[in-house]
Amino acid sequence: MKPLVRNTLILAVAAVAGFAGYLTRHAASPSRPAPPQVARDAGAPILALELPDSNGQPQALAQWRGKVLVVNFWATWCPPCLREIPEFAAVSRRFADAPVQFVGIGIDQPDNVRRFSEENKVPYPLLIAPLQTLAVTSALGNTSQALPFTAIFDRQGELDFVKLGTLNEAELEGKIRALLASR
């Protein structure tokens, strides 16, 4: 084998191996219930948020107390977020007549969120937040303050589940059904 071909092949294999290692280290964390060291009231800072919707109207997350609340931090510039939202929208539509509320918190510009919502017919409120709002997720295990990040609260407003990374439709629906069946 010629040295140039061999070296190119070695570099290609090394690049693929390096990329695979990167993906392994940075893959979405497995879903898990709220970390045991985090109290079920640790989600209180999220429930205390009051953020503008894409039209500038303030919306308090506390207004949805009494419902299973799915809070998803996302952005239009986040590819995993964009893959996840259609599944969230589908699950939201399935639970339209149940005491379930989805809320998206866009770490983004209002125009981007408004355009995304209109183009994708997102059936739940999308609120706007500055990047520093992600700090409320640090105590819930999102120490890197990455996206997407989802927190699910039971009907009493207690944190039940958190996930850093994408949450698939079946898992999301299962978590909601379990919370609706309890209490």
Residue pairs with C-beta under 8 A, 6 or more apart in sequence:
1 9
27 165
28 80
28 163
28 164
28 165
28 166
29 141
29 163
29 164
29 165
31 161
31 163
31 167
31 171
32 161
32 162
32 163
33 160
33 161
33 162
34 40
34 42
34 43
34 140
34 159
34 160
34 161
34 162
35 140
35 141
35 162
38 139
38 140
38 141
38 159
40 158
40 159
40 160
41 158
41 159
42 139
42 140
42 159
43 140
43 151
43 153
43 157
43 158
43 159
45 136
45 139
46 61
46 71
46 136
46 137
46 151
46 153
47 61
47 62
47 65
47 69
47 153
47 157
48 61
48 62
49 60
49 61
49 105
49 127
49 129
49 133
49 136
50 58
50 59
50 60
50 61
50 62
51 58
51 59
51 61
51 105
51 127
51 128
51 129
51 133
52 58
52 59
52 110
52 127
52 128
53 59
53 125
53 126
53 127
53 128
54 106
54 110
54 111
54 113
54 114
54 117
54 126
54 127
54 128
55 110
55 114
56 110
59 125
59 127
61 69
61 71
61 103
64 101
64 103
65 157
66 99
66 155
67 99
67 100
67 101
67 155
68 98
68 99
68 100
68 101
68 152
68 153
68 154
68 155
68 176
68 179
68 180
69 100
69 101
69 103
69 152
69 153
69 157
70 88
70 92
70 100
70 101
70 102
70 103
70 150
70 151
70 152
70 172
70 176
71 103
71 105
71 150
71 151
71 152
71 153
72 84
72 85
72 88
72 102
72 103
72 104
72 105
72 148
72 149
72 150
73 105
73 107
73 129
73 133
73 134
73 137
73 147
73 148
73 149
73 150
74 81
74 84
74 85
74 104
74 105
74 106
74 107
74 147
74 148
75 81
75 106
75 107
75 108
75 147
76 82
76 106
76 108
76 112
76 113
76 115
76 116
77 108
77 112
78 147
78 148
80 147
80 148
80 165
80 166
81 147
81 148
81 166
83 166
84 148
84 166
84 167
85 104
85 120
85 122
86 120
87 167
87 168
87 169
87 172
88 102
88 104
88 124
88 167
88 172
89 120
89 121
89 122
89 123
89 124
90 169
91 102
91 169
91 172
91 173
91 176
92 100
92 102
92 123
92 124
93 123
94 173
95 176
96 123
98 176
98 180
99 155
99 180
100 176
100 180
101 124
102 123
102 124
102 125
103 124
103 125
103 126
103 127
104 122
104 124
104 125
104 126
104 127
105 126
105 127
105 128
105 129
105 133
106 112
106 113
106 116
106 126
106 127
106 128
106 129
107 129
107 130
107 131
107 133
107 134
107 147
108 128
109 128
110 128
113 126
113 128
116 122
116 126
117 126
131 145
134 142
134 145
134 147
134 149
135 145
137 145
137 149
137 151
137 162
138 145
140 149
140 151
140 159
140 162
141 162
141 164
142 149
142 162
142 164
144 164
146 164
148 164
148 165
148 166
148 167
149 162
149 163
149 164
150 161
150 162
150 163
150 167
150 172
151 159
151 161
151 162
152 159
152 160
152 161
152 162
152 175
152 176
152 179
153 159
153 160
154 160
154 179
154 182
154 183
155 179
155 183
156 183
160 175
160 179
161 175
